[in-house]
Amino acid sequence: MESHGRIIEKQQSYFTSGATKELSYRIDALHRLKAGIKGHERQLLNALKSDLNKSEFEAYSTEIGIVLEEIGFTLKHLRAWAKPRKVKTPITHFGTKGFIYSEPYGVSLILAPWNYPFQLAVAPLVGAIAAGNCAVLKPSELTPRTSETISEIIRASFQEEYVSVIQGGIETSEALLKEKFDYIFFTGSVPVGKIVMEAAARHLTPVTLELGGKSPCIVHEDANLKLAAKRIAWGKFMNAGQTCVAPDYIYVHQSVKDRFLSELRDAVKELYGERPLLNPGYTRVVSRRHFDRLEAFLGNGTTLFGGGTDKENLTIEPTVLEDIGWEHPVMKEEIFGPILPVLRYQHLSEAAYGIRNQPGPLALYLFTESKSVQEEVLKSVSFGGGCINDTVYHIVSPYLPFGGVGNSGMGAYHGQAGFDTFSHRKSVLKQTTRFDLPFRYPNRKNGLKQIKRFLK
């Protein structure tokens, strides 16, 4: 395997050749990527089962299918996105035409996490390719079989000087961050995001940071409780809660708390059975270190239901905790596991105040039939994105940019937002030579008076 620096040099040289900027080249590359994924579908399903015990349903619906849809959507719209966009010019620029050109940055580094090891590695790559970049992809070492399958797909689809996969642990990521890239796209935790941003600053490299945080879920007194419970259970406990936009905690109105929690218990039972730890399709926690961290949270508050663990298989039952306050350790950090604390509120302002006192969350979910309540929450609370009367589903729409705010990240992708993220928007003014406006020049008599009159 060539050194990291040598691969980057080859990509920089290849990018300079201009080959990747051709629209036909990008379209062909996306078709090759799609074919490579389809050709390795069974291998990917097996890898995700091995690494995280993902069922075929969950592996395809949350990983493979989403990426294939992203490629298809991009192929459908790429010609329009890549076309120079004509914009208006002011009267002071009479005789000119304004255009915005989207051009690739160059060589991009994509650092991917372990929780959705295929989707969160390859979905950003779709944007990078669509925009005309070369790319180095660093998948997670915690999901080795999936990372190796990604590497096989990329090797079979592209030459190394165009797209390359570099595997390894923390030391590999650190070495890559010392290199000079033209763009860095990182998905992961807030602490590591700060390290990435600090490294990028040394070269003034632009970054997108897709981080996380404690994403709240509000269940108001007029919510459809049965449906809310099922959609919250689905969004929280898929992938064993190891989802950056999973509901991290619930604020439920005091008047419906008991009824809602009863519905939530039934919903978990419906989705995962009486004994989730024996469910062969129930995802496991990625590592012993993460398992131990989550297990420590089980001592917080009162366990309403769940709480069972299997240390040998790294699984924890879908668990709901009540009698929880902000002073508990489970409320001090993003949970990233199948544990769901429940807080109560009497007035909506209490919930909004509690949420605003935390760093800006990546997602927020609100269950209510009231338009005024929806508007109040949307206006009073900042968050990356979210849903009204659902969870997680917003990230699947290619028409909605996905990204965080404040501590939960910066920048966005999916659909055109992914193309835009990996593109520099170059502004160009085309001036006429058929005439010239004389008052713009300093030697024009009464030029200042004419300029003031013209502007007025």
C-alpha positions in Angstrom: 0.0 0.0 0.0 1.3 3.4 -0.9 1.9 6.0 1.8 -0.9 8.4 2.6 1.1 11.4 1.3 1.8 9.6 -2.0 -1.9 8.8 -2.6 -2.9 12.4 -1.9 -0.2 13.7 -4.3 -1.5 11.3 -7.0 -5.0 12.6 -6.5 -3.9 16.2 -6.6 -2.2 15.6 -9.9 -5.2 13.8 -11.3 -7.5 16.5 -10.2 -5.3 19.1 -11.8 -5.7 17.2 -15.1 -9.3 18.3 -15.2 -10.7 14.8 -15.9 -13.0 14.8 -12.8 -14.6 18.1 -13.7 -16.2 16.8 -16.9 -19.9 16.3 -16.2 -20.0 13.0 -18.3 -17.1 11.7 -16.1 -19.0 12.4 -12.9 -22.2 10.8 -14.2 -20.2 7.7 -15.3 -18.5 7.5 -11.9 -21.9 7.6 -10.1 -23.2 4.8 -12.3 -20.0 2.8 -11.5 -20.5 3.4 -7.8 -24.1 2.3 -8.0 -23.2 -0.9 -9.9 -20.4 -1.6 -7.4 -22.8 -1.4 -4.5 -25.4 -3.6 -6.1 -22.7 -6.1 -7.0 -21.6 -6.3 -3.4 -25.0 -6.1 -1.8 -24.9 -9.6 -0.2 -21.4 -9.0 1.0 -22.5 -5.7 2.6 -25.4 -7.3 4.3 -23.2 -10.0 5.7 -20.6 -7.4 6.9 -23.2 -5.3 8.7 -24.5 -8.4 10.3 -21.1 -9.4 11.5 -20.1 -5.9 12.7 -23.3 -4.8 14.4 -25.7 -7.7 14.1 -28.0 -5.6 11.8 -30.9 -7.5 10.3 -31.2 -7.5 6.5 -34.2 -5.3 6.8 -32.4 -2.7 8.9 -29.1 -3.0 7.0 -30.8 -2.4 3.6 -33.4 0.2 4.7 -31.0 2.4 6.8 -27.7 1.9 4.9 -27.7 0.4 1.4 -31.1 1.6 0.2 -30.5 5.2 1.4 -27.3 5.4 -0.5 -28.7 3.9 -3.7 -31.6 6.5 -3.5 -29.1 9.3 -3.0 -27.2 8.2 -6.1 -30.4 7.9 -8.2 -31.6 11.4 -7.0 -28.2 12.9 -7.8 -28.0 11.4 -11.3 -31.5 12.7 -12.0 -30.6 16.3 -11.1 -26.9 16.7 -11.5 -27.0 18.3 -15.0 -29.2 21.1 -13.6 -27.1 21.5 -10.4 -23.8 21.8 -12.4 -25.1 24.3 -14.9 -23.8 27.9 -14.4 -26.7 29.8 -12.7 -27.5 33.2 -14.2 -28.3 35.9 -11.6 -29.7 39.4 -11.8 -27.4 42.4 -11.8 -28.2 45.9 -10.4 -28.9 49.0 -12.5 -25.4 50.2 -11.7 -24.1 47.3 -13.7 -26.0 48.1 -16.8 -24.7 46.0 -19.7 -23.4 43.1 -17.5 -24.5 39.6 -16.8 -23.9 37.7 -13.6 -23.2 34.0 -13.2 -22.5 31.6 -10.4 -20.3 28.6 -11.3 -20.1 25.6 -9.1 -16.5 24.2 -9.1 -15.0 21.3 -7.1 -12.6 22.1 -4.3 -10.1 19.4 -5.3 -9.1 16.5 -3.0 -11.6 15.8 -0.3 -11.1 13.8 2.9 -14.2 11.9 4.3 -13.9 10.6 7.8 -16.7 8.2 8.6 -18.1 6.8 11.9 -19.1 3.3 12.9 -22.8 3.5 13.7 -24.0 3.5 10.1 -20.6 2.5 8.7 -21.7 2.2 5.0 -24.3 4.9 4.7 -22.3 7.6 6.5 -19.2 6.8 4.5 -20.6 6.6 1.0 -23.4 9.2 1.1 -20.9 12.1 1.4 -18.8 10.5 -1.3 -21.8 10.8 -3.7 -21.7 14.6 -3.1 -18.0 14.7 -3.6 -18.1 12.8 -6.9 -21.1 14.8 -8.1 -19.3 18.0 -7.5 -16.1 16.8 -9.4 -13.7 16.1 -6.5 -11.2 13.4 -5.9 -11.7 11.8 -2.5 -9.9 9.8 0.2 -12.3 7.8 2.3 -11.4 6.7 5.9 -14.0 4.3 7.2 -14.3 3.2 10.9 -11.9 0.6 12.3 -14.7 -0.4 14.8 -16.6 -2.0 11.9 -13.8 -3.9 10.1 -15.8 -6.1 7.8 -18.0 -3.2 6.5 -14.9 -1.1 6.0 -13.1 -3.8 4.1 -16.2 -4.3 1.8 -16.3 -0.5 1.2 -12.6 -0.7 0.2 -13.4 -3.6 -2.2 -16.2 -1.6 -3.8 -14.1 1.4 -4.3 -11.1 -0.5 -5.7 -13.4 -2.3 -8.1 -15.0 0.9 -9.3 -12.3 3.6 -9.4 -8.6 4.1 -9.9 -6.7 5.1 -6.7 -5.8 8.5 -8.0 -9.5 9.3 -8.2 -11.1 7.7 -5.1 -9.2 5.8 -2.5 -10.0 4.1 0.8 -7.4 4.2 3.6 -8.1 2.0 6.6 -6.7 2.1 10.0 -7.3 3.3 13.6 -6.9 6.6 15.4 -3.3 7.0 14.3 -4.3 6.8 10.7 -6.9 9.5 11.1 -4.3 11.6 12.9 -1.8 11.1 10.1 -4.4 12.0 7.4 -5.4 15.2 9.3 -1.7 16.4 9.1 -1.9 16.3 5.3 -3.2 19.2 3.2 -6.7 18.5 1.8 -8.9 20.9 -0.1 -12.0 19.9 1.9 -12.7 17.7 5.0 -16.1 16.1 5.7 -16.3 14.5 9.2 -19.1 12.6 10.9 -18.7 11.7 14.5 -18.6 13.0 18.1 -18.3 16.6 19.2 -14.8 16.1 20.9 -13.3 14.6 17.8 -15.0 17.2 15.6 -13.1 19.9 17.5 -9.9 18.0 16.8 -10.7 17.8 13.1 -11.6 21.5 12.9 -8.3 22.4 14.7 -6.3 20.3 12.2 -8.2 21.9 9.3 -7.4 25.3 10.5 -3.7 24.8 10.1 -4.2 24.7 6.3 -7.3 26.9 6.3 -9.2 23.9 4.9 -13.0 24.2 4.8 -14.9 21.6 6.8 -18.3 20.1 7.2 -18.9 18.6 10.7 -21.8 16.3 11.2 -21.8 15.8 15.0 -24.5 15.0 17.4 -25.9 16.0 20.8 -29.0 15.4 22.9 -31.9 15.5 20.5 -35.2 16.1 22.4 -38.6 14.7 21.7 -41.7 16.6 23.0 -45.0 14.8 23.5 -47.7 17.5 24.0 -51.0 16.9 25.7 -53.0 16.7 22.4 -50.6 14.2 20.7 -51.8 11.0 19.1 -50.2 9.0 21.9 -50.4 5.5 20.3 -48.8 6.7 17.0 -46.3 8.9 18.9 -45.2 6.0 21.0 -44.6 3.7 18.0 -42.7 6.3 16.0 -40.6 7.3 18.9 -39.8 3.6 19.7 -38.9 3.1 16.1 -36.6 6.1 15.9 -35.0 5.6 19.2 -34.3 1.9 19.3 -33.4 1.2 15.7 -29.6 0.3 15.5 -29.8 -0.1 19.3 -30.1 3.7 19.7 -26.7 4.3 18.0 -28.1 6.9 15.7 -27.0 10.6 15.7 -30.6 11.8 15.2 -32.3 9.3 17.6 -34.5 10.9 20.2 -32.1 11.2 23.2 -34.7 12.1 25.8 -38.5 12.8 26.0 -40.3 15.8 27.5 -43.9 14.5 27.9 -46.8 16.6 29.2 -47.7 15.7 32.8 -51.4 15.1 31.9 -50.6 12.3 29.4 -47.4 10.9 30.8 -48.8 7.6 32.2 -50.9 6.9 29.2 -48.0 7.7 26.8 -45.6 5.5 28.7 -48.0 2.6 28.6 -48.3 3.0 24.9 -44.5 3.2 24.6 -44.1 -0.1 26.5 -46.6 -1.7 24.1 -44.8 -0.3 21.0 -41.4 -1.6 22.1 -43.0 -5.0 22.7 -44.6 -4.9 19.2 -41.4 -4.0 17.5 -38.9 -6.2 19.4 -40.9 -8.8 21.1 -41.2 -9.8 24.8 -37.5 -10.6 25.0 -35.5 -8.3 22.8 -32.2 -9.7 23.8 -33.2 -13.0 22.1 -34.4 -11.2 19.0 -31.9 -12.2 16.3 -32.5 -8.9 14.4 -31.8 -6.7 17.4 -28.6 -4.7 16.8 -25.8 -4.9 19.3 -23.6 -2.2 20.9 -20.5 -1.7 18.8 -17.8 -2.3 21.5 -17.2 -3.3 25.1 -16.2 0.2 26.0 -19.5 1.7 24.7 -21.4 -1.1 26.4 -19.8 -0.4 29.8 -20.6 3.4 29.4 -24.2 2.7 28.6 -24.6 0.1 31.3 -23.5 2.7 33.9 -26.5 4.8 32.9 -28.9 2.1 33.9 -28.5 3.1 37.5 -29.9 6.5 36.9 -33.5 7.3 38.0 -36.1 4.5 38.0 -36.3 1.8 35.3 -39.8 1.8 34.0 -39.2 -1.2 31.7 -36.2 -2.8 30.0 -32.8 -2.7 31.7 -31.7 -6.2 30.8 -28.2 -6.7 29.4 -26.1 -9.4 27.8 -22.5 -8.5 28.2 -21.2 -11.4 26.1 -23.3 -10.3 23.1 -23.0 -6.6 23.9 -26.8 -6.1 23.9 -29.0 -3.9 26.1 -32.8 -4.1 26.1 -34.8 -1.0 25.0 -34.9 0.8 28.3 -37.0 3.7 29.5 -36.0 5.6 32.6 -38.2 8.0 34.7 -37.6 10.1 37.8 -34.8 11.7 35.8 -33.4 15.2 36.2 -30.7 17.2 34.4 -28.3 16.4 37.3 -28.2 12.7 36.3 -25.1 11.5 34.3 -27.4 10.1 31.6 -28.5 13.7 30.9 -24.9 15.1 30.8 -23.9 13.6 27.4 -25.4 12.1 24.2 -26.6 8.6 25.1 -26.1 6.9 21.8 -27.7 3.7 22.9 -31.0 2.0 23.7 -31.8 4.0 26.9 -34.5 6.7 26.9 -34.9 9.1 29.8 -38.3 10.7 30.3 -38.9 14.2 31.8 -42.3 15.7 32.4 -43.6 19.3 31.9 -46.7 21.2 32.8 -46.2 24.2 30.5 -44.6 24.1 27.1 -42.2 26.9 28.2 -40.7 24.6 30.7 -39.7 22.1 28.0 -38.4 24.9 25.7 -36.4 26.3 28.5 -34.8 23.0 29.3 -33.9 22.3 25.7 -32.5 25.8 25.2 -30.2 25.4 28.2 -28.4 22.6 26.3 -26.1 22.9 23.3 -28.0 23.1 20.0 -29.3 19.6 19.2 -28.9 17.9 15.9 -32.6 17.0 15.8 -35.9 17.9 17.5 -39.2 16.0 17.4 -42.5 17.4 18.4 -45.8 15.5 18.7 -48.9 17.7 18.7 -52.0 18.4 16.6 -51.8 22.1 17.4 -50.5 24.5 14.7 -49.8 27.2 17.3 -47.7 24.8 19.5 -45.8 23.8 16.4 -45.0 27.4 15.5 -44.1 28.2 19.1 -41.5 25.4 19.3 -40.1 26.1 15.9 -39.6 29.8 16.7 -38.3 29.4 20.2 -35.8 26.4 19.9 -32.8 26.1 17.6 -31.9 22.7 16.2 -30.4 21.2 13.1 -33.5 19.6 11.6 -36.4 17.5 12.8 -40.0 16.3 12.4 -43.5 17.2 13.5 -45.3 14.0 14.5 -42.5 11.7 13.5 -38.8 10.9 14.2 -35.7 10.5 12.1 -37.6 10.4 8.8 -36.5 13.9 7.8 -33.0 12.7 7.0 -34.3 10.4 4.3 -35.7 13.2 2.1 -33.1 14.3 -0.5 -34.9 17.6 -0.7 -34.1 18.5 2.9 -30.5 19.5 3.7 -29.2 17.5 6.7 -26.9 19.1 9.2 -26.4 20.5 12.7 -26.2 23.9 14.3 -23.8 25.1 17.0 -22.4 22.1 18.9 -24.2 19.6 16.7 -22.2 20.6 13.6 -21.8 22.9 10.7 -22.7 22.5 7.0 -25.2 20.1 5.4 -25.6 17.4 2.8 -28.1 15.1 1.1 -29.4 15.9 -2.4 -28.4 19.2 -3.8 -27.0 20.2 -0.4 -24.4 17.5 -0.8 -23.4 18.8 -4.2 -23.2 22.4 -2.9 -21.1 21.3 0.2 -18.4 19.9 -2.0 -18.6 22.9 -4.5 -17.1 26.3 -4.4 -19.6 28.8 -5.8 -17.5 31.1 -8.1 -19.1 34.4 -8.9 -18.4 35.8 -12.4 -19.5 39.1 -13.9 -19.5 39.3 -17.7 -19.1 42.9 -18.9 -20.1 44.3 -22.3 -17.6 46.0 -24.6 -20.3 47.6 -26.7 -20.2 50.7 -24.6 -18.6 52.1 -21.4 -20.0 54.1 -18.5 -17.6 57.1 -18.2 -18.7 58.3 -14.8 -17.1 55.3 -13.1 -13.6 56.7 -13.7 -11.9 59.3 -11.4 -11.1 61.8 -14.3 -14.7 62.3 -15.2 -15.9 65.8 -14.7 -18.8 65.9 -12.2 -18.4 62.1 -11.8 -19.3 62.0 -8.2 -22.5 64.0 -8.8 -23.4 61.7 -11.7 -22.8 58.6 -9.6 -25.0 59.9 -6.7 -27.8 60.8 -9.2 -27.5 57.4 -10.9 -27.6 55.5 -7.5 -30.5 57.6 -6.3 
